[in-house]
Amino acid sequence: QVQLIESGGGLVQAGGSLRLSCAASGLTLSGYTMGWFRQAPGKEREYVACISRSSAYRNYADSVKGRFTIDRDNAKNTVSLQMNNVKPEDTAVYYCAAAVRLGIRHNDYDYWGQGTQVTASS
């Protein structure tokens, strides 16, 4: 059974930092593009960042560029999202996802975690 399990969410003050992690079981992440998405209340799920299998390619949504960093450790089968200078508009449930192909669309991804809540207070 494939599982992606996010952790590290919580409450953070605006301007602060938070590090999200995603651990996989039943899935070898080195064979997948990994992405982070988020969904705020009343809004559609939106793309945040992705990283290719070898980490050679990383892509970010304009809204988080320069503040968030996606990384992966294939040996540990984990992916992370370092969130710096967090803003209230970053408040959302954050999901990690795995895709066979490189992509930034929701439909590009084959496996999803259950999400972790991030709340940034002003």
C-alpha positions in Angstrom: 0.0 0.0 0.0 1.4 3.4 -1.0 1.4 6.1 1.6 2.8 9.6 1.6 2.8 11.1 5.1 3.3 14.8 5.6 4.5 16.2 8.9 5.8 19.5 10.3 2.8 21.7 9.9 1.6 24.0 12.6 1.1 27.6 13.7 3.8 30.1 12.7 4.0 33.8 13.0 4.2 35.9 9.9 7.9 36.2 9.0 8.8 32.9 10.6 9.9 29.6 9.2 8.5 26.1 9.0 9.8 22.9 7.5 7.4 20.3 6.1 8.5 16.7 5.5 7.0 14.0 3.5 7.9 10.4 4.0 6.9 7.5 1.7 6.1 3.9 2.3 5.3 1.4 -0.4 6.9 3.8 -2.9 10.5 4.4 -3.9 10.6 8.2 -4.3 13.7 8.2 -6.4 11.6 7.1 -9.3 9.2 10.0 -9.1 8.9 13.7 -9.5 7.8 15.1 -6.1 5.6 18.1 -5.7 4.0 20.2 -3.0 0.5 21.6 -3.4 -1.7 23.6 -1.0 -5.4 24.3 -0.5 -6.7 27.2 1.5 -10.3 27.2 2.8 -12.8 27.9 0.0 -10.1 27.8 -2.7 -8.9 25.3 -5.2 -5.8 23.2 -4.6 -2.8 25.1 -6.0 0.7 24.2 -7.1 3.6 25.2 -4.8 6.8 23.5 -6.0 8.2 20.4 -7.6 11.6 18.7 -7.8 12.8 16.2 -10.4 14.0 12.7 -9.6 17.7 13.7 -9.4 17.0 17.1 -7.9 18.5 18.7 -11.0 15.3 20.6 -11.7 13.3 22.6 -9.2 10.3 24.8 -10.0 8.3 27.1 -7.8 5.1 29.0 -8.0 5.6 32.8 -8.2 3.9 33.3 -4.9 6.6 31.3 -3.0 9.7 31.9 -5.2 12.6 33.1 -3.1 10.9 32.1 0.2 10.3 28.3 -0.1 12.8 25.6 -1.0 12.0 22.1 -2.0 14.5 19.3 -1.4 14.6 15.6 -1.4 16.7 12.8 0.1 16.3 9.7 -2.0 18.3 7.6 0.4 15.8 8.4 3.2 12.8 8.3 0.8 11.8 11.8 1.9 10.9 15.2 0.5 10.9 18.5 2.3 9.6 22.0 1.9 11.5 24.7 3.8 9.2 27.7 4.3 10.8 31.0 5.2 9.3 34.4 5.6 5.9 32.9 5.9 3.0 35.1 5.1 -0.7 34.9 6.3 -1.7 34.0 2.7 0.4 30.9 3.0 -2.2 29.5 5.4 -3.4 26.2 3.9 -3.4 22.5 4.0 -0.1 21.4 2.3 0.0 18.1 0.4 3.0 16.2 -1.0 2.5 14.3 -4.2 4.4 11.9 -6.5 4.3 11.9 -10.3 5.8 9.5 -12.8 6.3 12.4 -15.2 7.6 15.9 -14.5 4.8 18.3 -14.1 3.2 21.1 -12.2 -0.5 20.4 -12.8 -2.6 18.7 -10.2 -3.5 16.0 -12.7 0.1 15.2 -13.4 0.4 13.5 -9.9 -0.4 9.9 -9.2 -0.1 9.7 -5.4 -1.1 12.1 -2.7 -0.6 12.5 1.0 -3.4 13.4 3.4 -2.0 16.9 4.1 -0.7 18.9 7.0 -2.1 22.2 8.1 0.0 25.3 8.1 -1.4 28.4 9.8 0.5 31.7 9.5 -0.7 34.4 11.9 -0.3 38.1 11.2 
